[in-house]
Amino acid sequence: MLGLFLSALILGVVISVMEGEFPPFGSLILCVLAAIVPVVICAILLPESFFWVGSILGAICAGMAISAITGMPVKRATIAAIIFFVCETILHFGMVALLRTPTA
C-alpha cells in the first residue's frame, strides 16, 4: 500500500513538472494501477529476461490512463509514463543495492 502511494507521488511530481499543476491524488492512484497491472501480468506469464515487455506495455497503458484522466495529449502522457517507469526502476535498483546484505 505504501508503494502505491509513493508511486502515485512520483507520477504526480512528473505530471506536475510537465503540466504545471498537481493532479488529484485519486486519479494518480488509478493511473499507477493502470501502469502496474500489465507489468505484473507480463512478469507472471513471461520469463524474467523479458521484463522490459511488461514495462513497455505498462507505459503505454499508463500513458492512455494519464491522457484520459488529466486531459494531456497521448504523446506527452506516454512520455510522462516512461519517465515514471525510469524513476521507479532507478528507485528499485537503489533499494536492492541498499538492502543487499553483505556476505562474509
Helices and strands as residue ranges (DSSP letters): H 2-19, H 25-45, G 48-50, H 51-70, H 74-99
